[in-house]
Amino acid sequence: MNRRGFLGVLVRFSGTVLGGFVLYPVVRYLIPPPAPEAATRRVVAAKKDELAPGGFKIFPFGGQPGLLIRTAEGDYKAFTAVCTHLGCTVQYKAGNKQIWCACHNGAYDLEGRNVSGPPPRPLEIYQVHVTGDEIVVEKAKSA
Amino acid sequence: MMPALRRWLDDRLGFDSILHLAEKKEVPVHRHTFWYYWGGMTLFLFGVQVGTGILLLLYYRASADEAYESVRFLMTEVSFGWLIRSIHSWSANLMIGAAMVHMFSVFLLKAYRAPREVTWLSGAVLLGLSFAFGFSGYLLPWNQLAFFATKVGTDITGALPVIGPFLLRFLRGGDQITGGTLTRFFGFHVAVLPAITTVILGIHVYLVQRHGMSVPPGIEAGTASPRKMKFVPNFLLRDMVGWLAALGALAALAALFPWELGVKADPYVPAPAGIKPEWYFGWMFQTLRMIPSHILGMEGELVGILGIGAASLLWVVAPFLDHPSGRGARARSWTIVGVIAILYVVGFTLLMYKPVKP
């Protein structure tokens, strides 16, 4: 290799290395830092008399929306409110006793099972405790 | 202009060579000439976007606490604020409409044939950038529809294999749609996308000048070559008549159907019934809505996204697959592909507007 060729290789090599040094922090900067895992496993979702039978409420649960339903019979049920299809927030339709996602017309039954439309998986189901005049929602231990 | 000043400027800036170039430019005249106006129409509407966008920047505040309020202030308190915002929103829609008419007419007239493959590719990138403009701009008023549209749109990128999770966090600036997402989208909308678009648009317009207007194979095969029209002033004046009509249409649309602001975004309310994206995402939205939850053991959503991606890729590389047209022969099969694509896009977009019962 002559001197010109050697210098050419050297310039390309050092240019690539320099480019890498410039790009690396930029690429790392573009990726947001991981948010700390929400430690919340239990929240007060509603007051006892807040929901009439057939009513529902979206409540914040560790940075995500949760869905609390009071069935026509007066029981409470709670799920994640994040549709398993493309992440929209679902709602309860008391008329046909289904959980419905308005975005792509997906539906779940009162056990959280995906029964029609595009959702591929059931909704995560939460435990509900009635303590005093508070409705407390808790994530299952394994979840 | 005073002759001395003109000469002084010409010595320094070279006006005359530009004028000479413009004088030489000609446009073929034949029964499909009408379709030549759509690129210029798209460019005009892009100019409206730049102008009104800069005006909106004077009042807009890009934070989750202030964005909605600043747009409401702009629409209710600022003189003609409602007009500027409505024109920006309407012009965005008309621009993408014009770009799509331009694209489909280029496809059906086989204007992507050699040596114009790169012109076609740069046009495809520009349409992609327009979609990105539309998607990022839609979130900026921070209303309920925008919130869920962004949630679904970013979730779709998140479902892509391998790069999906990275892209999702990159776009959202975290795991959820928050004020951080709004700041990012604002940055994309007013800085990143305009910078990239300026470069690609420059290449696209340069290539159109370099290769001139494509004459469709059917006309090329005719006995006489089509007559020509001077670009300046004949074609340009016709262009301007179209732009004037577009400006009139924009003013009428903005006055009669001012763009709504909606309800402020709240992460803790359900997605509203009847939610749908802007019409140009309609065919994709409807495809994802109608697809079953599982196909051949795969999640339907993934099949849909990969299918849309594959079809779009096929569309973009058409100039390299349409060999007969490249040789100047008639290629009916690719015309049929174009017609099917148009029918699919139009049909599924219309289907989106059919009301859905829960």
Interface residues (C-beta under 8 A of the other chain):
Chain A: L30 I31 P32 A35 I58 F59 P60 G63 Q64 P65 A81 H85 L86 G87 C88 T89 V90 Q91 K93 N96 Q98 W100 C101 A102 C103 H104 N105 A107 N114 G117 P118 P119 P120
Chain B: F148 K151 V152 D155 I156 A159 F166 R169 F170 R172 G173 G174 D175 Q176 G180 P267 Y268 V269 P270 A271 P272 A273 G274 I275 F285 L288 R289 I291 P292 S293 H294 E299 G300 E301 V356 P358
